[in-house]
Amino acid sequence: MKFSSTTLKPRMVTSVSALAGIGSLLLVWQALVSLAGLPHYILPGPLTVLGALYQYRDMLIQHGLVTILEIMLGFLFGIGMGMLTALALASFPPLRRTLLPVLLITQAIPIFALAPILMLWFGYGLLSKVVMATLIIYFPVASTCYDGLRQTQQGWLDLAHTMGASKYMILLHIRLPAALPSLASGLRMAATAAPIGAVIGEWVGSSAGLGYLMLQANGRMQTDLMFAALLVLIVFSIALYFAVDALIRRLMPWNPDRIRASVSAGE
Amino acid sequence: MSALGVRIDAARLKFRDQWLFKDIACELPAGSWTCLLGRSGCGKSSLLRLIAGLPLPETSHIAITTDDGQPLAGRVAWMAQQDFLLPWRRVIDNVVLGPSLRGKIRRSDIERGEALLESVGLADKRHQWPAALSGGQRQRIALARTLFESAPLIMMDEPFSALDAITRLELHELAARLLASRTVLLVTHDPFEALRLADQMLIFQGHPAHLERLGPPPGERPRDPADPRLNAWQAQLLHYLRHEPVAEAGDEVF
């Protein structure tokens, strides 16, 4: 493996800039708490939150694992259902007239409004949260994947046609890979939206999870624990985003931006 | 592979309730290069798609007969203005796209693909991604992919128009050498290109369009771009294209 200065420098600059941004935010936060003399039950300082993070670590891990499971299951089901819908829409044109309005309706219903009904139908356990997370990412995945499948370049399809390719082979070798860049945008959106769905579900009714823990902490005025739970949730969301981003990069080593970057870096 | 002669009859195509061309007939002699010229929007590319059996949104009809009496379907290779390399397949995988799309790729296909890359001068690029290559290199790979299909009829829709002048001249020579045994139908906007490469030129004229056939300039294709007569012929051809003379089919201009 080669780490030339040309490839390392931009990465280092990015990391240092990101750390500087986070550091500045923490400093402003602490300064606000110290200078304004805000009580800890209104806004605890970052050091107090770090303390709570350590003090309640077992509880945070226990509830965090529940939320992670909800997020991951919702993410996988949402992607699966979204992609299947997109494939059905692209493969059976008459289906578009009936399925597209339904797809739009699923997006038009505010997910907060739907949460109590889902609790009623699926109970206060894991399932209702998974359904929430699934629903919240279903539309972005379905629509971006469908857009990608629909916008396959006519020139590629012409070529495949003259080469005697079947519809299935065109889908497998041309339309699906061509839809990957669009789908990647949907997956990145889904990675940030799935935790929202799960936590909304936990707020409306649950007996475990970070959302549940935050509600309990709120009731007991344990603001530092609320912030600690929020911090864990942010870390989950960021980790999921970067994991998805890394997966996308792995699936698309041919991405022109990436190739141009490696060419200009002399790799 | 023996070259295939093709005859086109009664080709017609309607666009927005108007005939773009009507009852067009032409002959593509076996092993010859036919260049199709005409103004933008006259229907050249549509005629090419019609012959290749590609989908068209308009009402259309065509009758195709071949020398050997077999259907033309499945015996056409297509090369467009853009290279249409699949960015997610490496160079060699683009060259052997045909068998891969038909679901029966063999080791011998890869070897033949590599030999074709050698013949277009890009053997060292076989494991590269298309995005890392220049326009000229990409079009060479598209040419190798076209050759790989071993189709007796090659349909080319302005394949060299997006290239710089020098690369275009080089590709004329390469294509003329590698496609020597095939029947080629080439749509072009460039009279100079047609004069270098054609055995016959078919010009779209009038509304609805009909075809005027022009005989080839003397000499073996690809004709030398340094030949001063080529400029004179080009001037005549441009004059002919601009003024749309009413010529009898089969008139020899050169």
Boltz contact constraints between the chains, C-beta under 6 A:
constraints:
  - contact:
      token1: [A, 155]
      token2: [B, 80]
      max_distance: 6.0
  - contact:
      token1: [A, 155]
      token2: [B, 82]
      max_distance: 6.0
  - contact:
      token1: [A, 155]
      token2: [B, 84]
      max_distance: 6.0
  - contact:
      token1: [A, 156]
      token2: [B, 84]
      max_distance: 6.0
  - contact:
      token1: [A, 158]
      token2: [B, 54]
      max_distance: 6.0
  - contact:
      token1: [A, 159]
      token2: [B, 78]
      max_distance: 6.0
  - contact:
      token1: [A, 159]
      token2: [B, 84]
      max_distance: 6.0
  - contact:
      token1: [A, 160]
      token2: [B, 101]
      max_distance: 6.0
  - contact:
      token1: [A, 161]
      token2: [B, 54]
      max_distance: 6.0
  - contact:
      token1: [A, 162]
      token2: [B, 52]
      max_distance: 6.0
  - contact:
      token1: [A, 162]
      token2: [B, 76]
      max_distance: 6.0
  - contact:
      token1: [A, 162]
      token2: [B, 78]
      max_distance: 6.0
  - contact:
      token1: [A, 163]
      token2: [B, 98]
      max_distance: 6.0
  - contact:
      token1: [A, 163]
      token2: [B, 101]
      max_distance: 6.0
  - contact:
      token1: [A, 164]
      token2: [B, 74]
      max_distance: 6.0
  - contact:
      token1: [A, 164]
      token2: [B, 102]
      max_distance: 6.0
  - contact:
      token1: [A, 165]
      token2: [B, 101]
      max_distance: 6.0
  - contact:
      token1: [A, 169]
      token2: [B, 101]
      max_distance: 6.0
  - contact:
      token1: [A, 169]
      token2: [B, 103]
      max_distance: 6.0
  - contact:
      token1: [A, 173]
      token2: [B, 101]
      max_distance: 6.0
  - contact:
      token1: [A, 177]
      token2: [B, 88]
      max_distance: 6.0
  - contact:
      token1: [A, 254]
      token2: [B, 87]
      max_distance: 6.0
  - contact:
      token1: [A, 254]
      token2: [B, 88]
      max_distance: 6.0
  - contact:
      token1: [A, 254]
      token2: [B, 129]
      max_distance: 6.0
  - contact:
      token1: [A, 256]
      token2: [B, 131]
      max_distance: 6.0
  - contact:
      token1: [A, 259]
      token2: [B, 129]
      max_distance: 6.0
  - contact:
      token1: [A, 259]
      token2: [B, 131]
      max_distance: 6.0
  - contact:
      token1: [A, 259]
      token2: [B, 132]
      max_distance: 6.0
  - contact:
      token1: [A, 263]
      token2: [B, 132]
      max_distance: 6.0
